């Protein structure tokens, strides 16, 4: 007999499930959030708070993010910087160093200086980005479920899409070359593709014109992100869940889902062995973990027969380098994409490098590399050389790095941190449990992509009241897609409870007036 009942149980503590939990708690649902072993965005190492990954905040000014901030009242808690950092991001490719600015005139001057021979195709590319941004912003402003599944959801999506046809939303084939006027191998192709390569959750081997244009535009306008980034946004979400009587058990996880007559009815917890009854279960983790919690996997097999099973193609590896702030070059921006010349048997050619200040004396540079899954699986020694390769790339970019180095650590390669002061290099058992290759985020390929080639897995599963709300629902848009998935899952649950939704609206109206 279950002792507790919740309207919704959220599994996972990534951006998408926490946003979904905060929205539902604000709307009056009894919500329980289980961490499922999700690592926090930052981890403590000695006196420093280091990021789990080099993260480009590519969703801060999108309509879906503004809607979440408005509904949850996050505006006062988000500390915006006094001035937008310029440039929005930088790109370093062999022979070229570019500042990609928000200001159009400054942007074109930078590209004309580096690529004067192809000025017209670059201008046309940015004009196309501007049109895509305008039209997709208008599309995402509506009350849509992504991906739409029911008749009404598809009808709403189709109506919104038809309304935007007049606004120049192009029907881009997934394999269209939006830089067809540029010669093959031109370096601007790398510049245009790098934001999507690192931000998108879809393997870059499958080209996507719309994804490339959207994510390039998102990264350009993400230069006024909140102080603290993802960690600060996550903390505000946790505060809102708690403020609206939601329950947070981030150190707990579910080990078994109770499915009765094709419908989820509850779950069992690992540490306490408690049984929880619930109305909905929202899975915010990778779908590969879901079969472990089900006694009968036939329902999932039906889902994979319909949309295909995600296949891991790359792992996201992060290397954190702490150095004295006096050693930070004045021209280094907060986000930089680095491309190195290809060499045989050398891992991690391309890097996304983020940097920010830790305290008055120290700053951190976080380098992210996409490691091929096949190499990690077939070559046991491959991961051991990634740290040295990333450090070599940083030394090429920052020639005086070695003189100011304080700490080198990765939460993903299983190696001990390299410290200037070895007494700080002590990790507690909980930190050790969340380190190693098993905790690297993944980038997958999907057999079936739908709805503008942005969506992969559906919100609803064949098991009734068991929903998906993770980075694999709208993987084409990266972090913006996670917020879309969160709003969509919250909308599905809210629409399924229309009677109580009407009562909640009436009660809040009385209180507010």
MOKABEL-V626539 format. One record per residue. N is the residue number from 1. RES is the residue in three letters. NEAR is the number of other ideal C-beta (glycine too) atoms within 10 Angstrom. D_CENTER is the distance of its C-alpha to the mean C-alpha in whole Angstrom. Layout:
# MOKABEL-V626539
n->(N | N)
res->(RES | RES)
near->(NEAR | NEAR)
d_center->(D_CENTER | D_CENTER)
This chain:
# MOKABEL-V626539
n->(1 | 2 | 3 | 4 | 5 | 6 | 7 | 8 | 9 | 10 | 11 | 12 | 13 | 14 | 15 | 16 | 17 | 18 | 19 | 20 | 21 | 22 | 23 | 24 | 25 | 26 | 27 | 28 | 29 | 30 | 31 | 32 | 33 | 34 | 35 | 36 | 37 | 38 | 39 | 40 | 41 | 42 | 43 | 44 | 45 | 46 | 47 | 48 | 49 | 50 | 51 | 52 | 53 | 54 | 55 | 56 | 57 | 58 | 59 | 60 | 61 | 62 | 63 | 64 | 65 | 66 | 67 | 68 | 69 | 70 | 71 | 72 | 73 | 74 | 75 | 76 | 77 | 78 | 79 | 80 | 81 | 82 | 83 | 84 | 85 | 86 | 87 | 88 | 89 | 90 | 91 | 92 | 93 | 94 | 95 | 96 | 97 | 98 | 99 | 100 | 101 | 102 | 103 | 104 | 105 | 106 | 107 | 108 | 109 | 110 | 111 | 112 | 113 | 114 | 115 | 116 | 117 | 118 | 119 | 120 | 121 | 122 | 123 | 124 | 125 | 126 | 127 | 128 | 129 | 130 | 131 | 132 | 133 | 134 | 135 | 136 | 137 | 138 | 139 | 140 | 141 | 142 | 143 | 144 | 145 | 146 | 147 | 148 | 149 | 150 | 151 | 152 | 153 | 154 | 155 | 156 | 157 | 158 | 159 | 160 | 161 | 162 | 163 | 164 | 165 | 166 | 167 | 168 | 169 | 170 | 171 | 172 | 173 | 174 | 175 | 176 | 177 | 178 | 179 | 180 | 181 | 182 | 183 | 184 | 185 | 186 | 187 | 188 | 189 | 190 | 191 | 192 | 193 | 194 | 195 | 196 | 197 | 198 | 199 | 200 | 201 | 202 | 203 | 204 | 205 | 206 | 207 | 208 | 209 | 210 | 211 | 212 | 213 | 214 | 215 | 216 | 217 | 218 | 219 | 220 | 221 | 222 | 223 | 224 | 225 | 226 | 227 | 228 | 229 | 230 | 231 | 232 | 233 | 234 | 235 | 236 | 237 | 238 | 239 | 240 | 241 | 242 | 243 | 244 | 245 | 246 | 247 | 248 | 249 | 250 | 251 | 252 | 253 | 254 | 255 | 256 | 257 | 258 | 259 | 260 | 261 | 262 | 263 | 264 | 265 | 266 | 267 | 268 | 269 | 270 | 271 | 272 | 273 | 274 | 275 | 276 | 277 | 278 | 279 | 280 | 281 | 282 | 283 | 284 | 285 | 286 | 287 | 288 | 289 | 290 | 291 | 292 | 293 | 294 | 295 | 296 | 297 | 298 | 299 | 300 | 301 | 302 | 303 | 304 | 305 | 306 | 307 | 308 | 309 | 310 | 311 | 312 | 313 | 314 | 315 | 316 | 317 | 318 | 319 | 320 | 321 | 322 | 323 | 324 | 325 | 326 | 327 | 328 | 329 | 330 | 331 | 332 | 333 | 334 | 335 | 336 | 337 | 338 | 339 | 340 | 341 | 342 | 343 | 344 | 345 | 346 | 347 | 348 | 349 | 350 | 351 | 352 | 353 | 354 | 355 | 356 | 357 | 358 | 359 | 360 | 361 | 362 | 363 | 364 | 365 | 366 | 367 | 368 | 369 | 370 | 371 | 372 | 373 | 374 | 375 | 376 | 377 | 378 | 379 | 380 | 381 | 382 | 383 | 384 | 385 | 386 | 387 | 388 | 389 | 390 | 391 | 392 | 393 | 394 | 395 | 396 | 397 | 398 | 399 | 400 | 401 | 402 | 403 | 404 | 405 | 406 | 407 | 408 | 409 | 410 | 411 | 412 | 413 | 414 | 415 | 416 | 417 | 418 | 419 | 420 | 421 | 422 | 423 | 424 | 425 | 426 | 427 | 428 | 429 | 430 | 431 | 432 | 433 | 434 | 435 | 436 | 437 | 438 | 439 | 440 | 441 | 442 | 443 | 444 | 445 | 446 | 447 | 448 | 449 | 450 | 451 | 452 | 453 | 454 | 455 | 456 | 457 | 458 | 459 | 460 | 461 | 462 | 463 | 464 | 465 | 466 | 467 | 468 | 469 | 470 | 471 | 472 | 473 | 474 | 475 | 476 | 477 | 478 | 479 | 480 | 481 | 482 | 483 | 484 | 485 | 486 | 487 | 488 | 489 | 490 | 491 | 492 | 493 | 494 | 495 | 496 | 497 | 498 | 499 | 500 | 501 | 502 | 503 | 504 | 505 | 506 | 507 | 508 | 509 | 510 | 511 | 512 | 513)
res->(UNK | UNK | UNK | UNK | UNK | UNK | UNK | UNK | UNK | UNK | UNK | UNK | UNK | UNK | UNK | UNK | UNK | UNK | UNK | UNK | UNK | UNK | UNK | UNK | UNK | UNK | UNK | UNK | UNK | UNK | UNK | UNK | UNK | UNK | UNK | UNK | UNK | UNK | UNK | UNK | UNK | UNK | UNK | UNK | UNK | UNK | UNK | UNK | UNK | UNK | UNK | UNK | UNK | UNK | UNK | UNK | UNK | UNK | UNK | UNK | UNK | UNK | UNK | UNK | UNK | UNK | UNK | UNK | UNK | UNK | UNK | UNK | UNK | UNK | UNK | UNK | UNK | UNK | UNK | UNK | UNK | UNK | UNK | UNK | UNK | UNK | UNK | UNK | UNK | UNK | UNK | UNK | UNK | UNK | UNK | UNK | UNK | UNK | UNK | UNK | UNK | UNK | UNK | UNK | UNK | UNK | UNK | UNK | UNK | UNK | UNK | UNK | UNK | UNK | UNK | UNK | UNK | UNK | UNK | UNK | UNK | UNK | UNK | UNK | UNK | UNK | UNK | UNK | UNK | UNK | UNK | UNK | UNK | UNK | UNK | UNK | UNK | UNK | UNK | UNK | UNK | UNK | UNK | UNK | UNK | UNK | UNK | UNK | UNK | UNK | UNK | UNK | UNK | UNK | UNK | UNK | UNK | UNK | UNK | UNK | UNK | UNK | UNK | UNK | UNK | UNK | UNK | UNK | UNK | UNK | UNK | UNK | UNK | UNK | UNK | UNK | UNK | UNK | UNK | UNK | UNK | UNK | UNK | UNK | UNK | UNK | UNK | UNK | UNK | UNK | UNK | UNK | UNK | UNK | UNK | UNK | UNK | UNK | UNK | UNK | UNK | UNK | UNK | UNK | UNK | UNK | UNK | UNK | UNK | UNK | UNK | UNK | UNK | UNK | UNK | UNK | UNK | UNK | UNK | UNK | UNK | UNK | UNK | UNK | UNK | UNK | UNK | UNK | UNK | UNK | UNK | UNK | UNK | UNK | UNK | UNK | UNK | UNK | UNK | UNK | UNK | UNK | UNK | UNK | UNK | UNK | UNK | UNK | UNK | UNK | UNK | UNK | UNK | UNK | UNK | UNK | UNK | UNK | UNK | UNK | UNK | UNK | UNK | UNK | UNK | UNK | UNK | UNK | UNK | UNK | UNK | UNK | UNK | UNK | UNK | UNK | UNK | UNK | UNK | UNK | UNK | UNK | UNK | UNK | UNK | UNK | UNK | UNK | UNK | UNK | UNK | UNK | UNK | UNK | UNK | UNK | UNK | UNK | UNK | UNK | UNK | UNK | UNK | UNK | UNK | UNK | UNK | UNK | UNK | UNK | UNK | UNK | UNK | UNK | UNK | UNK | UNK | UNK | UNK | UNK | UNK | UNK | UNK | UNK | UNK | UNK | UNK | UNK | UNK | UNK | UNK | UNK | UNK | UNK | UNK | UNK | UNK | UNK | UNK | UNK | UNK | UNK | UNK | UNK | UNK | UNK | UNK | UNK | UNK | UNK | UNK | UNK | UNK | UNK | UNK | UNK | UNK | UNK | UNK | UNK | UNK | UNK | UNK | UNK | UNK | UNK | UNK | UNK | UNK | UNK | UNK | UNK | UNK | UNK | UNK | UNK | UNK | UNK | UNK | UNK | UNK | UNK | UNK | UNK | UNK | UNK | UNK | UNK | UNK | UNK | UNK | UNK | UNK | UNK | UNK | UNK | UNK | UNK | UNK | UNK | UNK | UNK | UNK | UNK | UNK | UNK | UNK | UNK | UNK | UNK | UNK | UNK | UNK | UNK | UNK | UNK | UNK | UNK | UNK | UNK | UNK | UNK | UNK | UNK | UNK | UNK | UNK | UNK | UNK | UNK | UNK | UNK | UNK | UNK | UNK | UNK | UNK | UNK | UNK | UNK | UNK | UNK | UNK | UNK | UNK | UNK | UNK | UNK | UNK | UNK | UNK | UNK | UNK | UNK | UNK | UNK | UNK | UNK | UNK | UNK | UNK | UNK | UNK | UNK | UNK | UNK | UNK | UNK | UNK | UNK | UNK | UNK | UNK | UNK | UNK | UNK | UNK | UNK | UNK | UNK | UNK | UNK | UNK | UNK | UNK | UNK | UNK | UNK | UNK | UNK | UNK | UNK | UNK | UNK | UNK | UNK | UNK | UNK | UNK | UNK | UNK | UNK | UNK | UNK | UNK | UNK | UNK | UNK | UNK | UNK | UNK | UNK | UNK)
near->(4 | 14 | 8 | 13 | 12 | 21 | 18 | 25 | 26 | 34 | 25 | 26 | 24 | 22 | 23 | 29 | 29 | 27 | 30 | 32 | 33 | 29 | 26 | 26 | 27 | 20 | 20 | 19 | 24 | 18 | 27 | 26 | 30 | 27 | 19 | 22 | 18 | 19 | 18 | 17 | 21 | 17 | 19 | 12 | 20 | 18 | 12 | 19 | 15 | 21 | 21 | 22 | 21 | 24 | 23 | 25 | 22 | 29 | 24 | 21 | 17 | 25 | 17 | 25 | 22 | 16 | 16 | 21 | 17 | 10 | 15 | 21 | 12 | 18 | 10 | 7 | 15 | 15 | 10 | 12 | 11 | 6 | 8 | 13 | 15 | 14 | 22 | 24 | 27 | 20 | 24 | 19 | 20 | 10 | 8 | 16 | 14 | 22 | 20 | 25 | 19 | 16 | 12 | 13 | 8 | 13 | 20 | 15 | 13 | 19 | 21 | 14 | 12 | 19 | 18 | 9 | 10 | 19 | 12 | 9 | 18 | 22 | 15 | 13 | 22 | 19 | 11 | 19 | 20 | 14 | 15 | 22 | 19 | 15 | 19 | 23 | 16 | 15 | 19 | 21 | 14 | 13 | 11 | 21 | 24 | 26 | 25 | 21 | 16 | 12 | 8 | 11 | 19 | 14 | 11 | 16 | 20 | 11 | 12 | 18 | 16 | 10 | 13 | 16 | 11 | 8 | 11 | 11 | 21 | 15 | 9 | 18 | 12 | 14 | 10 | 15 | 12 | 22 | 22 | 7 | 13 | 19 | 11 | 7 | 7 | 16 | 17 | 21 | 16 | 17 | 25 | 20 | 19 | 26 | 29 | 26 | 19 | 26 | 26 | 23 | 24 | 27 | 20 | 20 | 8 | 16 | 17 | 23 | 20 | 23 | 29 | 26 | 24 | 30 | 28 | 26 | 23 | 27 | 23 | 22 | 15 | 26 | 23 | 15 | 24 | 19 | 11 | 17 | 19 | 20 | 16 | 17 | 25 | 19 | 14 | 21 | 25 | 17 | 15 | 22 | 25 | 14 | 13 | 19 | 11 | 22 | 17 | 19 | 15 | 16 | 10 | 17 | 20 | 21 | 12 | 15 | 22 | 20 | 21 | 8 | 6 | 12 | 12 | 21 | 16 | 21 | 25 | 16 | 17 | 14 | 10 | 10 | 8 | 14 | 15 | 21 | 15 | 24 | 19 | 22 | 27 | 30 | 24 | 29 | 25 | 18 | 20 | 13 | 15 | 21 | 12 | 11 | 21 | 17 | 8 | 11 | 12 | 8 | 17 | 18 | 13 | 12 | 19 | 14 | 9 | 10 | 17 | 15 | 15 | 23 | 12 | 17 | 18 | 23 | 22 | 19 | 27 | 24 | 27 | 23 | 25 | 24 | 25 | 14 | 13 | 11 | 17 | 18 | 12 | 4 | 9 | 15 | 18 | 20 | 27 | 24 | 24 | 21 | 18 | 18 | 9 | 9 | 9 | 4 | 6 | 14 | 21 | 23 | 15 | 20 | 26 | 25 | 26 | 23 | 19 | 13 | 11 | 17 | 10 | 6 | 10 | 19 | 20 | 22 | 22 | 22 | 26 | 23 | 25 | 20 | 21 | 15 | 19 | 12 | 15 | 19 | 10 | 9 | 13 | 8 | 7 | 17 | 22 | 13 | 15 | 21 | 22 | 13 | 19 | 25 | 18 | 13 | 23 | 21 | 13 | 12 | 19 | 19 | 9 | 12 | 18 | 12 | 10 | 17 | 19 | 21 | 23 | 19 | 26 | 24 | 23 | 26 | 21 | 14 | 14 | 12 | 20 | 16 | 17 | 14 | 10 | 10 | 7 | 14 | 15 | 12 | 17 | 8 | 6 | 9 | 14 | 10 | 12 | 16 | 19 | 15 | 13 | 10 | 16 | 22 | 18 | 18 | 22 | 22 | 19 | 22 | 11 | 10 | 21 | 16 | 16 | 23 | 20 | 24 | 26 | 28 | 26 | 20 | 23 | 18 | 20 | 14 | 20 | 14 | 20 | 22 | 27 | 24 | 30 | 29 | 25 | 24 | 26 | 28 | 26 | 28 | 32 | 26 | 25 | 26 | 31 | 28 | 24 | 28 | 34 | 30 | 25 | 29 | 31 | 27 | 18 | 21 | 24 | 17 | 14 | 13 | 19 | 9 | 7 | 14 | 16 | 10 | 12 | 16 | 12 | 10 | 11 | 13 | 9 | 8 | 7 | 6 | 5)
d_center->(38 | 35 | 36 | 32 | 31 | 28 | 27 | 23 | 22 | 18 | 17 | 14 | 12 | 9 | 7 | 9 | 12 | 13 | 13 | 15 | 17 | 18 | 18 | 21 | 22 | 23 | 25 | 27 | 26 | 26 | 23 | 22 | 19 | 19 | 17 | 18 | 17 | 14 | 14 | 13 | 11 | 15 | 18 | 21 | 24 | 27 | 27 | 23 | 20 | 18 | 14 | 12 | 10 | 11 | 8 | 9 | 9 | 9 | 9 | 12 | 15 | 14 | 16 | 14 | 13 | 17 | 18 | 16 | 17 | 20 | 21 | 20 | 22 | 19 | 21 | 23 | 21 | 19 | 21 | 20 | 22 | 25 | 25 | 22 | 21 | 22 | 22 | 18 | 17 | 20 | 21 | 23 | 25 | 28 | 31 | 28 | 26 | 25 | 24 | 21 | 22 | 22 | 26 | 27 | 30 | 29 | 26 | 29 | 31 | 29 | 28 | 32 | 33 | 31 | 31 | 35 | 36 | 33 | 32 | 33 | 30 | 28 | 29 | 29 | 25 | 24 | 26 | 24 | 21 | 22 | 24 | 20 | 19 | 22 | 22 | 18 | 18 | 22 | 20 | 17 | 20 | 22 | 22 | 20 | 19 | 16 | 17 | 21 | 23 | 26 | 29 | 28 | 25 | 25 | 28 | 26 | 24 | 27 | 28 | 25 | 25 | 29 | 29 | 27 | 29 | 31 | 28 | 28 | 25 | 25 | 25 | 24 | 24 | 21 | 23 | 25 | 25 | 25 | 26 | 29 | 32 | 30 | 32 | 30 | 29 | 29 | 26 | 25 | 23 | 21 | 20 | 19 | 17 | 15 | 12 | 12 | 12 | 10 | 7 | 8 | 8 | 11 | 14 | 15 | 19 | 19 | 19 | 18 | 19 | 18 | 14 | 15 | 17 | 14 | 12 | 15 | 16 | 13 | 13 | 16 | 16 | 14 | 17 | 18 | 15 | 16 | 18 | 16 | 12 | 10 | 13 | 15 | 13 | 12 | 16 | 17 | 16 | 18 | 21 | 20 | 20 | 23 | 25 | 25 | 27 | 24 | 24 | 22 | 22 | 19 | 22 | 23 | 22 | 23 | 25 | 27 | 26 | 30 | 30 | 33 | 35 | 31 | 30 | 28 | 30 | 29 | 27 | 29 | 27 | 27 | 29 | 31 | 32 | 32 | 32 | 30 | 30 | 28 | 28 | 24 | 22 | 18 | 16 | 12 | 12 | 13 | 16 | 17 | 18 | 20 | 23 | 24 | 24 | 27 | 30 | 30 | 28 | 30 | 27 | 24 | 27 | 27 | 24 | 23 | 26 | 25 | 22 | 22 | 20 | 17 | 18 | 16 | 16 | 15 | 14 | 12 | 14 | 14 | 18 | 19 | 22 | 24 | 27 | 29 | 28 | 31 | 30 | 27 | 28 | 29 | 27 | 24 | 21 | 18 | 16 | 17 | 17 | 20 | 22 | 25 | 28 | 27 | 30 | 31 | 30 | 27 | 24 | 20 | 22 | 19 | 17 | 14 | 16 | 15 | 18 | 19 | 22 | 23 | 26 | 29 | 30 | 27 | 23 | 21 | 19 | 16 | 16 | 13 | 15 | 14 | 17 | 19 | 19 | 23 | 24 | 22 | 24 | 27 | 28 | 28 | 29 | 26 | 23 | 26 | 26 | 23 | 23 | 26 | 25 | 22 | 25 | 27 | 25 | 24 | 28 | 28 | 26 | 28 | 31 | 32 | 29 | 32 | 34 | 31 | 29 | 29 | 26 | 24 | 22 | 19 | 18 | 18 | 21 | 23 | 25 | 27 | 26 | 28 | 30 | 32 | 34 | 34 | 34 | 31 | 29 | 30 | 27 | 27 | 27 | 24 | 22 | 24 | 23 | 19 | 19 | 20 | 19 | 18 | 15 | 13 | 10 | 11 | 11 | 13 | 16 | 17 | 21 | 20 | 18 | 19 | 19 | 19 | 17 | 14 | 14 | 15 | 16 | 18 | 17 | 21 | 22 | 26 | 26 | 27 | 25 | 22 | 19 | 15 | 12 | 9 | 7 | 10 | 12 | 10 | 8 | 10 | 8 | 5 | 3 | 7 | 8 | 6 | 9 | 11 | 11 | 12 | 15 | 16 | 17 | 18 | 20 | 22 | 23 | 24 | 26 | 28 | 29 | 31 | 34 | 32 | 30 | 33 | 35 | 32 | 32 | 36 | 35 | 33 | 35 | 38 | 36 | 35 | 39)
